Amino acid sequence: MKVKRNTLLLLACLVWSAAGFNILRIGLMAYPPYWSVLNVLLSALVFAVFQTFIFGKLVKKHTARIHSYEEERHFFSSFLMGKPL
């Protein structure tokens, strides 16, 4: 099934949001034994570093890649691949 570029971005958003939510859920279930103000602050710092230097850059890179596709419609899973089908 082929979809428009903006729909492709929405699908990518939904898939990666679901994956991120699952990682958050697992982390929150494992966190209670380590609960302290210092650990919460360190966790927030690690999140900020990853968001700034890794996830933020990936989002920009992949969004630019999807917007640069010449054709308007692409296979729905092509947001996972480096090149459109």
N, C-alpha and C positions, 0 to 999 in steps of 0.2 A: 504494500500500500504506500503510495507516495503522498507526501504532505508538503505544504508551503514552508518556507524558511522560518517564519515566525511560529508556526505550529511546531516545527522541529525544536526551536528554542524552548517552547513551553513543555514539550515532552522531556527534554533534557532537564529542565528545571524540576519537573515532577519526579523523575527517576532519581536524580541526585538529592533532592529534598527527602525522599523516602529513605534513601541510604543513610543520609546524615541523621535523620530522626532515629533510625535504628541504632546507629553508633551512640547517639546521645542517650537513648534508653538503656543500652547495655552499660554505658559508663555510669549513669545515675543509679543503676541497680548495684553496681560494684563499689560505689563511693561511700556509703554510710560508715564503714569502719574507719575511714580516713578523714572524717569530717573534722575540720578545724579552720579557723580564720586564715591561717597561713596557707593551708592547702587550697582553699577556695581562691585566694589571691593568686597563688601560683598557677592554678588551673585557668583562671581568667587571663593571666599573662601568656601562657602557652597558647590558648585559643586566639588571642590577639595577634601573636606572632604568626601562627599558621594562617589566619585569615588574611593578614597583610601580605605576607611574603609567598604564600603558596596558593591558597584557594582563590584569593582575589585575582592573582595573575592568571591562574588557569581559566577562570570565568571570562576574563577579558580576551584571552587568547582564543578560546573556543567560540565565543560569541563572534569575534572578528572573522574566524574561519567560516562559520556558518553563514554569516552575512556576505562573505566574499564568493560564495557559490554562484556560478553564472546562471544556472537554471533555477527557476522558481520552485519547482517541486523535486523532492528527494525522498528516497526510501526512509521510512519512519525511524529506523535504527541507525541511520548514518551519523547521528550526533556522537555516537560512540567511536566512529572510525575517523582516521586522519583525512581520507579523501572521500568525496561523494561517490555513490554508485551511479 
